[in-house]
Amino acid sequence: MRTVDEEASFGSYNVILPEEPFVWGVSHIIPRSVPSTIARPAYARPPEDDKSSDQRSQSEDVQESYEGDGRIQLGSEEEKKLRASARLARKVRDFAGTLVRPGVTPNTIDSEIHHFIIAHGAYPSPLLYSGFPRSCCTSINNIVSHGIPDDRPLEDGDIINIDVTVYLNGYHGDTSETFFVGDVDQQGRELVEMTNAALETGIRACGPGRPFKAIGKAIHELIHTTSYSVCTSFSGHGIGRVFHRPPWIYHSLNEEPEMMLPGHCFTIEPCIVQGSNPQVWIFPDGWTASTENCARSAQAEHMILVTETGAEVLTR
């Protein structure tokens, strides 16, 4: 057990650092296979004119295109498909939570999630997105976001965020939760409680005609007098046919000028960090983001659909 003694209030936990010797990039990680019968987003489709080309390198250059403001037509078949994808994402997230216990590796969790999603006729959206090599993100202790599932066994006292996204019938569903591994100390539990509270506070700021910046303002008002800070390196995003698109949802004070309108669907996913330094640094793999001072971070995420009369959480 490694103790973070820069701030006694952070508690005692294992700090996650990149393995040595460093391996740059993710080309050494072999992505899991997906049956050809599963529909894939554009970035994960193998090029038809070159069956021998490397699928992962191609995916780094191919992104989902988007236009317009991203709103869906309420009451339409489009809304039904979006809701179905969100329901499956919630189901996957809850399944992921049952896998969390000391001794289990994140890589095993990723494998189970991968096969669970495929068994439900969907594609794991993170897989091959900009070259990401796994089917979910697992971010432990001081890892803020985009942790790549590896073979380090989970240890008693860890906290782990599992971020899952599915692509079902042409629509993405995205959600995450931070889970306790065994007996987590009080500081870790309070961090996760504050993170969940920040998410709920942001959700309450949503509704037709309300400004997107109200989400960040509400979270700021909750957090700024506490011993926590909001990581500004990551944002929520519009979602639906496209994995990531505007509107961008900022979790701190901002001057985003747009207003929420019926049919907007987006994620709120604050990363809350112990202490006053929310800055991050990126591991040699190019993805894993750790706090600069190795303080713990937690994240929680829901999909929100703005309706004519309010806002509905699709991944509740």
Salt bridges, closest charged atoms under 4 A:
GLU64 OE2 - HIS172 NE2 2.74
ASP69 OD2 - ARG71 NH1 3.71
GLU79 OE2 - ARG83 NE 2.78
ASP94 OD1 - ARG93 NH2 3.36
ASP110 OD2 - ARG32 NE 2.73
ASP158 OD2 - ARG152 NH1 3.07
ASP174 OD2 - HIS237 NE2 3.24
GLU177 OE1 - ARG93 NE 3.59
ASP185 OD1 - ARG296 NH1 3.03
GLU200 OE2 - ARG316 NH1 2.64
GLU221 OE2 - LYS217 NZ 2.46
GLU255 OE1 - LYS213 NZ 3.60
GLU269 OE2 - HIS237 NE2 3.23
GLU312 OE1 - ARG83 NH2 2.76
